[in-house]
Amino acid sequence: MTPRGAEDARPGESRVRIVLLGNAGAGKSTMALQLIGERDVALLSLDEIAWNQGTERKPLADSLALLAEFLARNDEWIIEGCYGDLVAAALPHCDELRFLNPGVEACVARCRSRPYEPEKFESPEIQQAMLEHLIQWVRAYETRGDEYGLARHRALFDGFGGVKREYRSTAEYAFP
């Protein structure tokens, strides 16, 4: 199956429009950076458009408008996140869906080993102070019934009719 738009890509390369979906700590950001490599491909972490300053989620309509702007501005892109509502809006525009589903304990371990993320936290101390809250949230992945839970992610993955792949172990990833 040829991804939509591949005929418009450079000779020998297919256009990159990939959505990476999974729990926090699954490795979405790392995989996105590896897929991009040295290519000129836009990257959108859905965290960037989902939250106001602080801990309040933006109204969905605002996030969807920002997503639409990103899609309109970029021909090639990778979008990564755990927001089922935003991923659902991006799926009609993507050529490939990758579901990173290595299990809760693998995600917890990756969260614990995560380096400081200055784009998300004002200081390493603030990031560390939020870690246990994040771990609790990650551990609830299989039982949550919201946009961030396994049931919603599974439904999005199973319902996607395009090219897709599920990664069930971090051993399948090309990174540590």
Phi and psi in degrees as a GROMACS rama.xvg file:
@    title "Ramachandran Plot"
@    xaxis  label "Phi"
@    yaxis  label "Psi"
@TYPE xy
-88.5849  126.234  THR-2
-59.822  146.794  PRO-3
-54.4471  133.281  ARG-4
86.1245  -4.25896  GLY-5
-61.084  -29.0536  ALA-6
-66.1454  -18.3998  GLU-7
-90.1433  -6.70561  ASP-8
-76.5525  170.019  ALA-9
-64.7626  150.242  ARG-10
-54.1722  131.362  PRO-11
83.026  -5.17813  GLY-12
-130.221  140.856  GLU-13
-94.1871  152.948  SER-14
-64.371  142.751  ARG-15
-100.654  114.686  VAL-16
-144.475  89.5493  ARG-17
-121.625  137.932  ILE-18
-108.886  129.274  VAL-19
-109.3  124.145  LEU-20
-124.658  140.258  LEU-21
167.078  176.201  GLY-22
-65.4982  159.866  ASN-23
-58.8075  136.841  ALA-24
85.4934  0.973461  GLY-25
-72.834  -21.6277  ALA-26
109.498  17.7763  GLY-27
-61.8747  -47.8533  LYS-28
-63.9091  -42.2117  SER-29
-63.9877  -44.9435  THR-30
-62.9668  -40.4613  MET-31
-59.5075  -46.3701  ALA-32
-63.7748  -37.6753  LEU-33
-67.4679  -40.518  GLN-34
-64.9163  -36.9258  LEU-35
-71.311  -45.413  ILE-36
54.5029  -125.282  GLY-37
-96.5577  3.76387  GLU-38
-75.3844  157.242  ARG-39
-90.2508  77.9475  ASP-40
-124.003  127.845  VAL-41
-71.1097  144.232  ALA-42
-122.035  130.64  LEU-43
-125.156  115.214  LEU-44
-85.2433  124.785  SER-45
-62.1222  -19.1719  LEU-46
-55.5087  -35.5528  ASP-47
-63.6493  -30.2365  GLU-48
-109.369  -2.99809  ILE-49
-93.9265  -20.3038  ALA-50
-122.739  142.531  TRP-51
-79.7618  173.86  ASN-52
-57.106  133.926  GLN-53
95.5976  -140.221  GLY-54
-117.251  20.5795  THR-55
-104.03  126.481  GLU-56
-71.9816  138.71  ARG-57
-66.3669  157.47  LYS-58
-58.1448  140.65  PRO-59
-54.6505  -40.5515  LEU-60
-59.4071  -37.2487  ALA-61
-66.2762  -44.7592  ASP-62
-64.5022  -40.5097  SER-63
-64.6403  -36.9914  LEU-64
-64.712  -41.5088  ALA-65
-66.1664  -37.7888  LEU-66
-63.3638  -44.984  LEU-67
-60.7061  -40.111  ALA-68
-62.5917  -44.1005  GLU-69
-60.1168  -46.8418  PHE-70
-63.2182  -38.5327  LEU-71
-69.7329  -32.3217  ALA-72
-80.8695  -20.8484  ARG-73
-126.535  129.505  ASN-74
-82.4682  -36.9173  ASP-75
-119.207  137.962  GLU-76
-162.969  161.867  TRP-77
-129.289  130.502  ILE-78
-116.394  131.685  ILE-79
-133.356  140.864  GLU-80
170.662  179.652  GLY-81
-115.286  7.42246  CYS-82
-87.0756  100.622  TYR-83
-57.1572  -39.3896  GLY-84
-65.3868  -39.881  ASP-85
-75.8759  -38.6661  LEU-86
-61.3112  -42.0704  VAL-87
-57.2996  -37.6271  ALA-88
-72.5797  -28.5675  ALA-89
-82.8679  -28.0332  ALA-90
-55.661  -39.5021  LEU-91
-63.5573  -13.999  PRO-92
-103.263  -6.9466  HIS-93
-96.9439  161.306  CYS-94
-101.948  -16.3422  ASP-95
-154.103  141.475  GLU-96
-120.219  128.072  LEU-97
-118.301  124.449  ARG-98
-105.155  108.567  PHE-99
-89.8865  108.346  LEU-100
-134.555  63.328  ASN-101
-82.0668  -0.118839  PRO-102
102.237  152.642  GLY-103
-61.8466  -44.4015  VAL-104
-65.6233  -35.6156  GLU-105
-64.3054  -39.3907  ALA-106
-66.4953  -41.3051  CYS-107
-60.9123  -45.9263  VAL-108
-61.0052  -41.3643  ALA-109
-67.3336  -37.7074  ARG-110
-62.4836  -42.1394  CYS-111
-66.0927  -29.5108  ARG-112
-97.6667  4.40475  SER-113
-65.4375  132.989  ARG-114
-72.8692  171.023  PRO-115
-59.0511  133.766  TYR-116
-113.777  88.8341  GLU-117
-63.8582  -22.2942  PRO-118
-73.187  -15.1116  GLU-119
-111.535  -28.0931  LYS-120
-131.613  144.332  PHE-121
-69.2439  -25.6499  GLU-122
-155.357  159.78  SER-123
-60.0407  -32.6588  PRO-124
-66.4094  -39.694  GLU-125
-67.2596  -41.179  ILE-126
-60.1083  -46.435  GLN-127
-62.4569  -38.0649  GLN-128
-65.14  -27.8346  ALA-129
-87.6187  -8.94027  MET-130
-59.4021  -47.2653  LEU-131
-65.3158  -35.447  GLU-132
-62.1601  -44.677  HIS-133
-61.1756  -43.4724  LEU-134
-60.6571  -43.8111  ILE-135
-60.5783  -42.5015  GLN-136
-64.5074  -43.9547  TRP-137
-62.1132  -42.81  VAL-138
-63.3981  -23.9131  ARG-139
-85.3339  2.19981  ALA-140
-51.8214  -45.4152  TYR-141
-75.5721  -16.2523  GLU-142
-111.453  -12.8395  THR-143
-68.3977  142.157  ARG-144
-107.746  22.2257  GLY-145
-103.86  -168.375  ASP-146
-65.2607  -16.3666  GLU-147
-102.586  -1.93375  TYR-148
-91.746  165.802  GLY-149
-57.8532  -41.7523  LEU-150
-59.8724  -43.5497  ALA-151
-67.4666  -43.2467  ARG-152
-62.7229  -42.961  HIS-153
-61.4761  -43.5443  ARG-154
-63.0679  -40.7371  ALA-155
-63.8207  -45.5023  LEU-156
-63.9009  -50.4994  PHE-157
-62.8355  -33.6144  ASP-158
-82.7074  -11.4822  GLY-159
-76.2376  127.316  PHE-160
-93.9721  -1.3623  GLY-161
-93.5301  -162.997  GLY-162
-66.2095  129.693  VAL-163
-150.955  154.916  LYS-164
-148.877  137.209  ARG-165
-106.416  131.388  GLU-166
-104.466  114.525  TYR-167
-101.068  -0.496789  ARG-168
-150.512  143.113  SER-169
-66.9581  -16.6147  THR-170
-65.2926  -21.9871  ALA-171
-78.5032  -14.0338  GLU-172
-82.9588  155.466  TYR-173
-93.3103  19.6736  ALA-174
-134.685  160.074  PHE-175
